[in-house]
């Protein structure tokens, strides 16, 4: 028995000694939320200091602000210790902040071409970070993705291009009336792939498009963080969270659709006709209608069809999916070279592309009802067609689990965000007509014409 108690006493002493040794190996690092080029805002081991290094070619930049779009701590206090394998790991954190400001001590701003170092806590920034540049009373936002700050290391916004920065007044809302322009790196890879379409060049372009997509998601996440701080009602935050979740969940599908549209080499044989190349479609002969089918076009198929005077060029509505398919069959019967049909959801998305946030359209009751299909012709889809968003929903042949048909694009009485191309939860019964649902047609070659 004495031996057992002795063994237990030795074990307790050993554990206590090991614990004490483990505690002695702990160290603390502290990162301030306010830093300058004279005071790095860091306390701790110099070997463990980490963060973001930047070197800007432009003059007049007086402040940088950095934020983790995923709400991960950038500033605060953290405990570091050695794990069982002798690797330094980060433990508990306290008094944390997701935002850091870094200010120039000179009124003229940071010296162009000089390296500056913003201290941060170790942080996985793969999902994105906002890097805001303040200059001449204006601010431009760069979003970095796919990076991780490790202890003792500094990351850099390596793909930041000065000419691609857009400066605006601080606090000004992001205005997005058109699709984002292609950045220089993506353009170079695109040209390279077109000249030499090898698998390696294809993958390089696809990877870059993934980066480009994730930067858009990071911008949306940052807007969500802003709303969480400033929104007066939670419903606004909840709605934005839904948009972000959809973009993350359907990432691979969206990138694939963009990529297929991107690399499709087809040119429009007749730019002046009513058919637009449906780039990225599985059928290489697919074209999509320039606009939804109008009252006048549908009346040519169905002589007894009537509509209000002066609305020849309005989209035809109150047409069931079956009626729309009958119209397509009528077109096919008159054309020996082509087949006409309704688009699938994916084909519709390929034609429309991303809906710019502030695009001009007939939605959210800006009009008292339907308008002519060309009333907002300045707003074009990815294929060059018009009236994809707002005015009237459009039938697709894609169904949900209950056999209901997906409709796309929103309508004059729909919320703007419900008009987004990616929204995929609005459905209708195919055997009914609806006052705010119309349709657009896809045209392909017959087997004999291919």
Order of alpha helices (4+ residues) and beta strands (2+ residues): alpha-beta-beta-beta-beta-beta-beta-beta-beta-beta-beta-beta-beta-beta-beta-beta-alpha-alpha-alpha-alpha-beta-beta-alpha-alpha-beta-alpha-beta-beta-beta-beta-beta
